[in-house]
């Protein structure tokens, strides 16, 4: 039990939280059982988010085929995980997609989940809701000399772009502003980065970031889910450095 608690502490203190946003929410939705909401609270010593904030987890079961009429269940699930004290009237909220490819859900973010989260953010007082990502190098390449593929087109193909536009959010795709629309940072120590990593300047326009992950696995990262989703903020050269991390990648 002691070992598990130590691992929990290390996980909670991952420096990517500092890098990629002050608030991370996840809604785990299953389509097997009747609707209901259960909240499970687990303390994490000294989380690098806000003083006094203790992360929590909430989950819900939704009967297969009833998700379109289950917004209230979705809302109660998110409210069980946070009291939204971090969100002020007029804040800009970015919803980070899992858009590695243009393949539809479950390979990418659930469009129903996206629609519900956009609606909820506006209900809670967000001034602007922005949604987007930069897809993986298999489909989108951005270097100093080459620009190939389009995250916007992949978002449309996956059925997410229409959801963004129809629900009053603003689509954002990081590669569209070019190779130099990134800034360099070094994560707090300890880390294994041999040189600065480059992340999109769009991060400076967001007050909060909410991850909308998929259920996924990775040959180097094992079961990744939402843990690796912040890779989308990295420029291609930094992604290459990260994947060359070998034993330190996991």
N, C-alpha and C positions, 0 to 999 in steps of 0.2 A: 504494500500500500504506500509506503514511503517513497519507493522508486517511482510509482505512478504520479504521486504529487509533485516530485521533482521534475518529471517530464512535462507535467501540465504547466509548471512555472516557466520552464524554458520555452514552451510553445507560445505562451501568452506574451512573452517578452521579445518575440521576434521583431526585429527592427523594421521589417517591411510595413508594420502598422503605422509607424511614424512617417514613413515615406509616402504611403499611398492613401492616407485619410484618417480622420478622427473618429469615424463611426462606421462600423461594419455590421451589417445585419444579414442573416441568412434565414430563409424560410424553407424548411424541409417538408415538402408536400408529397404524400403518398396517395395512391388511388385505390386502396384496397378495403378500407373499413369506413364505417359511418363517421360523419363529421364530429369533431370534438377537439378541444384545446387542452394541452398539458404543458406546463412550464416547469423546467428543471433548472435550478440555480446552483452554480458552482463557483466558489470564490477563486480568484487568481491574484496572488500578492503583487502589489505594485504594477498593475498593467500600464503600459506606456501610452495611455490615451488621455484621460482627464483625471485630475485628482479626485479621489473618492469614488470613481466609477468602477463598478464590478460587472464584468461581462456575464451574460446569462443566455440560455438557449431555450427556445420554445419550438414545439412541433405540433402538427395537426394531421389527422387522418381525414381524407375526403373520399366519399364513395365514387367509384368509377363512373364517369359520365356526368357527374354533378358539379364539376368545378366551375362552370360558367355561372352557376347560381350560388357560388360559395364565397363571394367576396367578404361577407361578414366574418366567416371563419378565418379567412386570410388575415383580415384586419385584427381580429382578436389574437391571432397567433403572434403577429408582429408586436402588438401592444403588450403581450405577455413577456416579450424579450426586452422592451425598452419603454421608458415613460416619455421619450422624445424631449427631455429637458435639454438635449444638445442642439435641438433645432429651433432657431429663432425666426420670427416672422421676417420674410424677405431674403432668407438664405438661398443660395444656389446649391442644388443637390445633383451630384453626378451618379447615374446608375451604370455601373461597370458591367458590360455584357461579357459572357463567355462566347466569343465569336471567332474561334480558331479557324473555322471553315464556313462555307455557305450551306452546310447540311442542316436540315431542320432539327428541332427538338426531338429526342433528348441529346443530340450531339452538340446543340447550342442551348442558350438560355430558353426557358419555357416562355412562349409569347403570352400566355395567360398570366403567369407570374409577373412579367414585365408590365402588362396593362394594369394589374392591381397595384403594383408598387408606384407607378406614375400617379394613379388616382389618389393613393394614400398620401403621397408627398404633398400634393396640392391641398388636400384636406387638412394636413397638419401645418400648413402655412408657408411652404416653399414658394419663393418668388419665381424661380425658374428651375425646371427639371431638364437636365441634359443626359443623353444616353449614348453610349458608343463603346469603341474598342479599336484596336489595330490587329488585324488577323495575322495568323502564323505565316512564317516564311515560305511554306509550301504554296501559298496562294497570293501573298502580298510581299513584295520586296521593295525596300527603300534604302538605297545607298547614296553615296555622294554623286554617283554617275548614273544610277539605274533606278527607275521607278516603274514597277510592274504590278498589275493587279489592283483591286479596289475593295477595301473593307465595306464601303457603301453598297456596292453591288452584291457582295456576299451577304450583307445584312438583309438586303431585299430578297435575295434568293432563299434565305432561311425563314422568311416570313416575319421578320422583326421590324423592318423599316416602316412598314405600313402601320404597325402597332404604335410605334413612336410618334409618327406624324398625326395619326387619327386621335391620339390622346393628348395632344398639345405639348409634347416634349420636343426638344431640339436634338437632332442627331449630330454626333461629333465623331469624326474618324481621324485619328492622329496623323496619319501619313499624308493627309491632303494638304497640309501647310508646308510640306517639304522637309528636307533633311536637316535644316538648321533651326527648325522650330522645336528644339530640345535643349535642355540645360544639363550641365554635369553636376553630379553630387557624389559624395562618398558616404556610405552608411556608417552609423556609429559602430565602434569596435565592440566585440570582436567580429571580424568578417574575413572573407577569403577573396575579395575583389582585388585583382592586381593593379587596376587603374580605375579612374572614375567611371561611373555608369551614367548614361544619358537617358533622361526621361522627358516626356512631353511637357511643354510649357503650359499646356491646357490645365494641368494640375493646379496652377496658381489662380485659376478662375473659379474653382470649386470650393465651397465652404465645407462640404461633406461628401464622402464617397460611400456608396452602398454596393456591395458585390452581389451579383445575381449569377451564381455559378451553375454549372452542369455537374452531373455525376460523371467523373472521368478518371482515367488512369494514364500513366506516362511511363515510358521505358526506363527513365532515370529517376523520376519522382515518385513512382509507385502510385498509390491512390492519392490523387491530387485534389479533386473537388474544387474548393475555393482557395486553397492555399497557394496555388500557382497562377491564379487569375491575374495578379498584378503584373505579370510578364507583359501584358498588353501595353503597359505604360512605357516600356523600354524601346529604344531605337534598335534597329536590326543589329548594329555592331555590338551593342551591349548584350543582346540576346545570344549572339555567337559566343561572346566571352563567358556568359553564364553556362551555356551548354558544354563548353570546354572545361568546365570546373571539375569534371571527373568525380573523384571520390567526395568532393565537397558539395556536389549538386544536391543530393538528398537532404 
